Amino acid sequence: MGFDMENVLQAIRRREQGVFKQLFESYFKKMTLFAEYFLLDRGEAEDIVQEVFIDLWNNAPTLPEVSNLKSYLFTQVRNRSLNVEDNYKQWLLEAQAYAEIPEVEIDQDMLKKVYDVIEELPDQSKIIFKRCVLDGKKYKEVAEEMNISVNTVNTQMSRAYKFIRSRLGASFLILLSVI
C-alpha cells in the first residue's frame, strides 16, 4: 500500500477521500475473501465489507484511537460475518422446529404481511424475488429472462431476504415454503 497505515485513520477523520479510496481499493478484495470464508456467499461477504467501510467513513471522527487499522477492519468483518452466521443458525433452528410440526396452520394475517413486505421491495428485487420464490424459477433462468447476470440475481435475492427478515423475522421463510 502506498501510504502509512498509522496516518490513514487521521486522514479519513479529516475526510480525505483519496486516502479512503486507496484504503478501500487496497483491502476490499482481501476483506471480501476473508468474509466469504465465514459466510460461503460472495454477495453477502461483499455487503458486509461495504458496510464496514461505510461505517468507518461515517464514524471515523468519533472512533477511539485505533492502534492497528488493518486489524480493526478485519475484526469488524469477522464479527459481522459471525453475527450473520449466528442469525442463519437461529433461522435453521426455527425452520427445523417448524419442520417437525406435522401440520402447519397458515395464519392469513401473517401471510398478508409477507405479501405486503414483498411489495415494499425495490422494483428489481421484487421482480426477481417473485420469479424465483413465488414462480419457482432458477436464478439462471431469471437472469436470462431479465438479461442480467446470475450474480445480480443472487445479490438481489440476498438483499430481498435480508430486507424481509429485518421486517418479519426469520420465521417468514416457513410461510414462503407453503405459498
Backbone as CSV, one residue per row, in Angstrom:
resi,resn,N_x,N_y,N_z,CA_x,CA_y,CA_z,C_x,C_y,C_z
1,MET,0.866,-1.174,0.000,0.000,0.000,0.000,0.901,1.221,0.000
2,GLY,0.539,2.239,-0.711,1.391,3.387,-0.905,1.271,4.467,0.154
3,PHE,0.832,4.156,1.357,0.725,5.179,2.400,0.930,4.548,3.769
4,ASP,1.172,5.391,4.748,1.458,4.958,6.110,0.157,4.657,6.846
5,MET,-0.057,3.398,7.220,-1.310,2.970,7.858,-1.588,3.719,9.166
6,GLU,-0.542,4.152,9.843,-0.737,4.865,11.106,-1.445,6.198,10.903
7,ASN,-1.244,6.790,9.742,-1.843,8.098,9.480,-3.139,8.026,8.690
8,VAL,-3.524,6.846,8.259,-4.721,6.689,7.426,-5.973,7.123,8.180
9,LEU,-6.147,6.639,9.393,-7.347,6.989,10.155,-7.418,8.499,10.380
10,GLN,-6.275,9.107,10.652,-6.272,10.567,10.835,-6.725,11.267,9.545
11,ALA,-6.247,10.768,8.411,-6.624,11.355,7.122,-8.116,11.156,6.850
12,ILE,-8.624,9.995,7.199,-10.055,9.727,6.997,-10.877,10.615,7.922
13,ARG,-10.396,10.830,9.118,-11.084,11.749,10.038,-11.152,13.161,9.462
14,ARG,-10.123,13.512,8.672,-10.106,14.827,8.028,-10.893,14.806,6.716
15,ARG,-11.528,13.667,6.439,-12.376,13.482,5.242,-11.582,13.545,3.941
16,GLU,-10.391,12.972,3.961,-9.572,12.900,2.753,-10.032,11.706,1.931
17,GLN,-10.852,11.988,0.944,-11.467,10.925,0.143,-10.447,10.090,-0.617
18,GLY,-9.383,10.701,-1.075,-8.355,9.962,-1.812,-7.733,8.855,-0.976
19,VAL,-7.454,9.159,0.284,-6.876,8.161,1.193,-7.891,7.043,1.447
20,PHE,-9.142,7.440,1.670,-10.191,6.441,1.905,-10.340,5.537,0.683
21,LYS,-10.353,6.130,-0.500,-10.495,5.359,-1.739,-9.333,4.377,-1.894
22,GLN,-8.136,4.838,-1.602,-6.957,3.975,-1.714,-7.039,2.818,-0.710
23,LEU,-7.471,3.104,0.505,-7.651,2.060,1.515,-8.692,1.050,1.038
24,PHE,-9.816,1.545,0.534,-10.887,0.681,0.033,-10.368,-0.215,-1.088
25,GLU,-9.710,0.384,-2.068,-9.215,-0.380,-3.211,-8.142,-1.398,-2.811
26,SER,-7.373,-1.087,-1.797,-6.308,-1.987,-1.353,-6.833,-3.169,-0.553
27,TYR,-7.925,-2.978,0.180,-8.369,-4.016,1.110,-9.723,-4.644,0.797
28,PHE,-10.501,-4.070,-0.102,-11.848,-4.596,-0.350,-11.826,-6.070,-0.734
29,LYS,-11.009,-6.429,-1.700,-10.979,-7.815,-2.176,-10.505,-8.775,-1.079
30,LYS,-9.450,-8.390,-0.371,-8.912,-9.241,0.701,-9.953,-9.440,1.807
31,MET,-10.628,-8.352,2.167,-11.623,-8.432,3.236,-12.841,-9.233,2.775
32,THR,-13.198,-9.126,1.491,-14.320,-9.897,0.959,-14.009,-11.385,1.006
33,LEU,-12.806,-11.763,0.608,-12.414,-13.175,0.671,-12.426,-13.679,2.113
34,PHE,-11.989,-12.832,3.022,-11.998,-13.183,4.442,-13.431,-13.416,4.933
35,ALA,-14.344,-12.517,4.582,-15.754,-12.668,4.985,-16.378,-13.889,4.322
36,GLU,-16.008,-14.142,3.083,-16.578,-15.280,2.351,-16.176,-16.603,3.005
37,TYR,-15.019,-16.633,3.643,-14.585,-17.822,4.380,-15.627,-18.206,5.436
38,PHE,-16.213,-17.221,6.099,-17.207,-17.473,7.138,-18.594,-17.725,6.552
39,LEU,-18.937,-16.985,5.506,-20.315,-16.955,5.020,-20.600,-17.886,3.856
40,LEU,-19.566,-18.217,3.100,-19.720,-19.042,1.896,-20.683,-18.411,0.897
41,ASP,-20.728,-17.089,0.876,-21.626,-16.363,-0.020,-20.940,-15.061,-0.410
42,ARG,-20.537,-14.963,-1.674,-19.787,-13.798,-2.142,-20.602,-12.516,-1.995
43,GLY,-21.864,-12.535,-2.381,-22.686,-11.336,-2.303,-22.824,-10.825,-0.878
44,GLU,-23.090,-11.734,0.043,-23.224,-11.357,1.452,-21.892,-10.841,1.992
45,ALA,-20.788,-11.479,1.578,-19.460,-11.047,2.019,-19.171,-9.629,1.533
46,GLU,-19.484,-9.349,0.264,-19.259,-8.009,-0.272,-20.113,-6.976,0.473
47,ASP,-21.352,-7.342,0.780,-22.229,-6.425,1.513,-21.635,-6.073,2.878
48,ILE,-21.126,-7.066,3.568,-20.561,-6.834,4.903,-19.327,-5.934,4.818
49,VAL,-18.463,-6.198,3.858,-17.249,-5.378,3.722,-17.627,-3.939,3.378
50,GLN,-18.596,-3.763,2.488,-19.045,-2.410,2.167,-19.597,-1.711,3.402
51,GLU,-20.355,-2.429,4.216,-20.895,-1.841,5.441,-19.773,-1.412,6.391
52,VAL,-18.726,-2.220,6.485,-17.601,-1.877,7.358,-16.942,-0.588,6.877
53,PHE,-16.742,-0.469,5.571,-16.129,0.754,5.041,-17.050,1.967,5.207
54,ILE,-18.331,1.772,4.992,-19.280,2.882,5.181,-19.261,3.340,6.630
55,ASP,-19.284,2.381,7.550,-19.232,2.733,8.969,-17.920,3.433,9.326
56,LEU,-16.811,2.971,8.741,-15.528,3.626,9.002,-15.591,5.085,8.562
57,TRP,-16.097,5.324,7.367,-16.184,6.700,6.855,-17.116,7.548,7.722
58,ASN,-18.291,6.992,8.024,-19.292,7.761,8.778,-18.888,8.000,10.231
59,ASN,-18.181,7.056,10.825,-17.884,7.137,12.258,-16.440,7.501,12.573
60,ALA,-15.620,7.715,11.567,-14.197,7.997,11.807,-13.963,9.145,12.788
61,PRO,-14.717,10.241,12.666,-14.454,11.349,13.595,-14.669,10.978,15.070
62,THR,-15.515,10.009,15.336,-15.822,9.672,16.727,-15.200,8.349,17.187
63,LEU,-14.500,7.662,16.299,-13.863,6.406,16.702,-12.738,6.672,17.687
64,PRO,-12.608,5.814,18.694,-11.459,5.959,19.589,-10.180,5.650,18.797
65,GLU,-9.057,5.990,19.354,-7.795,5.748,18.667,-7.633,4.253,18.392
66,VAL,-7.296,3.930,17.161,-7.098,2.544,16.734,-5.614,2.376,16.462
67,SER,-4.980,1.433,17.168,-3.531,1.281,17.015,-3.167,0.550,15.729
68,ASN,-4.055,-0.332,15.247,-3.777,-1.070,14.020,-5.053,-1.093,13.184
69,LEU,-5.133,-0.199,12.215,-6.348,-0.052,11.411,-6.667,-1.322,10.632
70,LYS,-5.661,-1.963,10.095,-5.884,-3.202,9.334,-6.540,-4.262,10.224
71,SER,-6.014,-4.460,11.410,-6.599,-5.431,12.347,-8.015,-5.034,12.731
72,TYR,-8.221,-3.756,12.944,-9.551,-3.252,13.287,-10.556,-3.596,12.189
73,LEU,-10.192,-3.329,10.931,-11.104,-3.591,9.812,-11.417,-5.085,9.682
74,PHE,-10.396,-5.925,9.750,-10.627,-7.363,9.616,-11.425,-7.908,10.808
75,THR,-11.223,-7.341,11.983,-12.006,-7.752,13.153,-13.475,-7.378,12.961
76,GLN,-13.724,-6.191,12.416,-15.104,-5.779,12.134,-15.765,-6.746,11.150
77,VAL,-15.037,-7.117,10.105,-15.567,-8.049,9.102,-15.854,-9.402,9.744
78,ARG,-14.907,-9.890,10.542,-15.100,-11.184,11.202,-16.324,-11.160,12.119
79,ASN,-16.445,-10.133,12.945,-17.562,-10.060,13.883,-18.902,-9.981,13.167
80,ARG,-18.971,-9.185,12.131,-20.228,-9.064,11.381,-20.556,-10.362,10.655
81,SER,-19.537,-11.018,10.127,-19.756,-12.298,9.439,-20.267,-13.340,10.425
82,LEU,-19.675,-13.383,11.592,-20.122,-14.345,12.597,-21.535,-14.031,13.064
83,ASN,-21.887,-12.753,13.138,-23.234,-12.358,13.513,-24.241,-12.853,12.472
84,VAL,-23.905,-12.696,11.192,-24.778,-13.202,10.126,-24.890,-14.713,10.234
85,GLU,-23.760,-15.373,10.479,-23.761,-16.833,10.606,-24.625,-17.263,11.795
86,ASP,-24.533,-16.539,12.917,-25.367,-16.855,14.081,-26.843,-16.688,13.755
87,ASN,-27.182,-15.626,13.018,-28.577,-15.413,12.611,-29.053,-16.546,11.719
88,TYR,-28.177,-17.009,10.834,-28.534,-18.115,9.946,-28.759,-19.391,10.754
89,LYS,-27.898,-19.636,11.743,-28.078,-20.821,12.594,-29.399,-20.739,13.349
90,GLN,-29.750,-19.546,13.835,-31.025,-19.364,14.523,-32.179,-19.661,13.580
91,TRP,-32.062,-19.172,12.344,-33.091,-19.447,11.346,-33.214,-20.945,11.096
92,LEU,-32.073,-21.652,11.016,-32.118,-23.101,10.804,-32.821,-23.806,11.964
93,LEU,-32.538,-23.352,13.179,-33.207,-23.950,14.338,-34.715,-23.718,14.280
94,GLU,-35.124,-22.508,13.917,-36.555,-22.216,13.790,-37.179,-23.042,12.683
95,ALA,-36.479,-23.145,11.563,-37.004,-23.924,10.434,-37.136,-25.387,10.812
96,GLN,-36.144,-25.903,11.519,-36.191,-27.298,11.951,-37.359,-27.514,12.911
97,ALA,-37.567,-26.577,13.814,-38.680,-26.691,14.756,-40.008,-26.722,14.011
98,TYR,-40.166,-25.838,13.021,-41.405,-25.823,12.246,-41.552,-27.082,11.399
99,ALA,-40.440,-27.593,10.892,-40.483,-28.778,10.043,-40.951,-30.000,10.830
100,GLU,-40.730,-29.992,12.128,-41.130,-31.127,12.950,-42.607,-31.091,13.318
101,ILE,-43.281,-29.993,13.006,-44.722,-29.892,13.273,-45.444,-30.578,12.121
102,PRO,-46.292,-31.585,12.401,-46.925,-32.348,11.332,-47.752,-31.485,10.380
103,GLU,-48.575,-30.598,10.899,-49.378,-29.729,10.061,-49.185,-28.297,10.515
104,VAL,-48.837,-27.471,9.563,-48.652,-26.070,9.883,-49.900,-25.331,9.442
105,GLU,-50.514,-24.685,10.386,-51.691,-23.887,10.061,-51.212,-22.504,9.646
106,ILE,-51.639,-22.079,8.467,-51.178,-20.807,7.931,-52.023,-19.675,8.487
107,ASP,-51.346,-18.733,9.085,-52.001,-17.547,9.612,-52.187,-16.576,8.445
108,GLN,-53.425,-16.341,8.064,-53.711,-15.491,6.907,-53.220,-14.058,7.102
109,ASP,-53.271,-13.565,8.323,-52.763,-12.212,8.590,-51.256,-12.143,8.342
110,MET,-50.553,-13.168,8.811,-49.105,-13.200,8.612,-48.774,-13.345,7.129
111,LEU,-49.529,-14.159,6.441,-49.331,-14.341,5.009,-49.520,-13.009,4.276
112,LYS,-50.530,-12.245,4.668,-50.763,-10.931,4.066,-49.586,-10.001,4.361
113,LYS,-49.043,-10.077,5.586,-47.886,-9.249,5.937,-46.687,-9.584,5.046
114,VAL,-46.490,-10.878,4.786,-45.380,-11.296,3.925,-45.552,-10.686,2.539
115,TYR,-46.755,-10.830,1.965,-47.010,-10.261,0.643,-46.841,-8.736,0.652
116,ASP,-47.284,-8.083,1.712,-47.148,-6.628,1.803,-45.670,-6.212,1.826
117,VAL,-44.869,-6.956,2.586,-43.440,-6.642,2.672,-42.761,-6.917,1.328
118,ILE,-43.162,-7.974,0.646,-42.612,-8.254,-0.682,-42.898,-7.075,-1.613
119,GLU,-44.073,-6.515,-1.509,-44.437,-5.374,-2.358,-43.625,-4.121,-2.031
120,GLU,-43.037,-4.060,-0.837,-42.216,-2.914,-0.443,-40.794,-2.989,-0.997
121,LEU,-40.415,-4.148,-1.523,-39.066,-4.297,-2.071,-38.858,-3.334,-3.245
122,PRO,-37.616,-2.911,-3.472,-37.335,-2.123,-4.683,-37.754,-2.921,-5.914
123,ASP,-38.102,-2.236,-6.984,-38.687,-2.875,-8.159,-37.915,-4.091,-8.660
124,GLN,-36.615,-3.946,-8.907,-35.859,-5.067,-9.460,-35.818,-6.236,-8.478
125,SER,-35.594,-5.951,-7.205,-35.574,-7.017,-6.200,-36.922,-7.719,-6.136
126,LYS,-37.996,-6.948,-6.204,-39.346,-7.519,-6.133,-39.600,-8.456,-7.307
127,ILE,-39.248,-8.021,-8.507,-39.466,-8.851,-9.687,-38.662,-10.144,-9.584
128,ILE,-37.391,-10.014,-9.234,-36.518,-11.187,-9.123,-37.017,-12.113,-8.027
129,PHE,-37.369,-11.552,-6.876,-37.840,-12.365,-5.757,-39.105,-13.140,-6.137
130,LYS,-40.049,-12.460,-6.759,-41.299,-13.121,-7.150,-41.040,-14.245,-8.146
131,ARG,-40.180,-13.987,-9.113,-39.894,-15.018,-10.116,-39.191,-16.226,-9.513
132,CYS,-38.257,-15.974,-8.601,-37.505,-17.082,-8.003,-38.316,-17.836,-6.949
133,VAL,-38.975,-17.102,-6.079,-39.652,-17.739,-4.943,-41.087,-18.112,-5.276
134,LEU,-41.857,-17.155,-5.752,-43.271,-17.424,-5.983,-43.502,-18.253,-7.249
135,ASP,-42.695,-17.986,-8.295,-42.844,-18.741,-9.538,-41.959,-19.984,-9.579
136,GLY,-41.022,-20.082,-8.632,-40.167,-21.270,-8.535,-39.111,-21.389,-9.620
137,LYS,-38.725,-20.277,-10.216,-37.723,-20.321,-11.280,-36.315,-20.331,-10.702
138,LYS,-35.390,-20.895,-11.467,-33.990,-20.931,-11.068,-33.348,-19.579,-11.338
139,TYR,-32.290,-19.261,-10.579,-31.606,-17.993,-10.721,-31.140,-17.783,-12.163
140,LYS,-30.586,-18.827,-12.763,-30.075,-18.731,-14.130,-31.205,-18.377,-15.101
141,GLU,-32.342,-19.008,-14.914,-33.499,-18.759,-15.778,-33.958,-17.297,-15.658
142,VAL,-34.033,-16.798,-14.444,-34.446,-15.411,-14.216,-33.414,-14.452,-14.821
143,ALA,-32.136,-14.776,-14.654,-31.077,-13.932,-15.209,-31.213,-13.825,-16.728
144,GLU,-31.470,-14.952,-17.364,-31.624,-14.947,-18.824,-32.862,-14.161,-19.242
145,GLU,-33.973,-14.345,-18.531,-35.208,-13.625,-18.857,-35.025,-12.115,-18.740
146,MET,-34.274,-11.680,-17.722,-34.124,-10.255,-17.447,-32.864,-9.654,-18.073
147,ASN,-32.081,-10.512,-18.745,-30.852,-10.079,-19.383,-29.885,-9.441,-18.378
148,ILE,-29.705,-10.145,-17.244,-28.773,-9.724,-16.198,-27.935,-10.931,-15.806
149,SER,-26.908,-10.719,-15.015,-26.045,-11.835,-14.609,-26.681,-12.628,-13.465
150,VAL,-26.269,-13.866,-13.357,-26.735,-14.717,-12.259,-26.281,-14.114,-10.928
151,ASN,-25.095,-13.496,-10.922,-24.596,-12.859,-9.707,-25.518,-11.722,-9.263
152,THR,-26.061,-10.984,-10.229,-27.003,-9.907,-9.902,-28.259,-10.495,-9.273
153,VAL,-28.741,-11.595,-9.828,-29.919,-12.262,-9.258,-29.606,-12.709,-7.831
154,ASN,-28.453,-13.317,-7.640,-28.050,-13.785,-6.310,-27.976,-12.622,-5.320
155,THR,-27.362,-11.522,-5.737,-27.240,-10.350,-4.866,-28.609,-9.782,-4.520
156,GLN,-29.481,-9.651,-5.526,-30.822,-9.107,-5.289,-31.631,-10.027,-4.362
157,MET,-31.480,-11.334,-4.535,-32.190,-12.282,-3.661,-31.674,-12.169,-2.226
158,SER,-30.364,-12.058,-2.071,-29.796,-11.900,-0.720,-30.333,-10.645,-0.053
159,ARG,-30.379,-9.570,-0.811,-30.882,-8.305,-0.268,-32.371,-8.398,0.053
160,ALA,-33.121,-9.085,-0.815,-34.561,-9.230,-0.579,-34.803,-10.041,0.699
161,TYR,-34.117,-11.165,0.844,-34.273,-11.976,2.053,-33.878,-11.185,3.291
162,LYS,-32.785,-10.449,3.186,-32.318,-9.645,4.317,-33.382,-8.609,4.703
163,PHE,-33.951,-7.936,3.695,-34.978,-6.928,3.939,-36.206,-7.562,4.598
164,ILE,-36.670,-8.672,4.046,-37.870,-9.331,4.573,-37.610,-9.847,5.985
165,ARG,-36.416,-10.451,6.208,-36.071,-10.927,7.546,-36.047,-9.776,8.537
166,SER,-35.542,-8.619,8.104,-35.471,-7.474,9.017,-36.862,-6.978,9.389
167,ARG,-37.820,-7.168,8.512,-39.178,-6.698,8.757,-40.037,-7.735,9.490
168,LEU,-39.796,-9.016,9.211,-40.695,-10.046,9.741,-40.013,-11.095,10.616
169,GLY,-38.704,-11.104,10.667,-38.003,-12.142,11.399,-37.794,-13.353,10.506
170,ALA,-37.028,-14.300,10.990,-36.665,-15.464,10.172,-37.818,-16.420,9.928
171,SER,-38.834,-16.401,10.767,-39.917,-17.372,10.628,-40.756,-17.170,9.371
172,PHE,-40.591,-16.021,8.690,-41.357,-15.789,7.467,-41.008,-16.825,6.410
173,LEU,-39.797,-17.388,6.461,-39.371,-18.362,5.441,-40.263,-19.594,5.450
174,ILE,-40.798,-19.929,6.594,-41.702,-21.076,6.665,-42.946,-20.784,5.824
175,LEU,-43.455,-19.580,5.921,-44.630,-19.212,5.116,-44.310,-19.263,3.630
176,LEU,-43.100,-18.847,3.255,-42.750,-18.865,1.836,-42.768,-20.277,1.273
177,SER,-42.474,-21.255,2.108,-42.446,-22.634,1.623,-43.837,-23.178,1.318
178,VAL,-44.867,-22.542,1.842,-46.226,-23.030,1.580,-47.009,-22.123,0.643
179,ILE,-46.404,-21.027,0.212,-47.101,-20.117,-0.698,-47.184,-20.751,-2.064
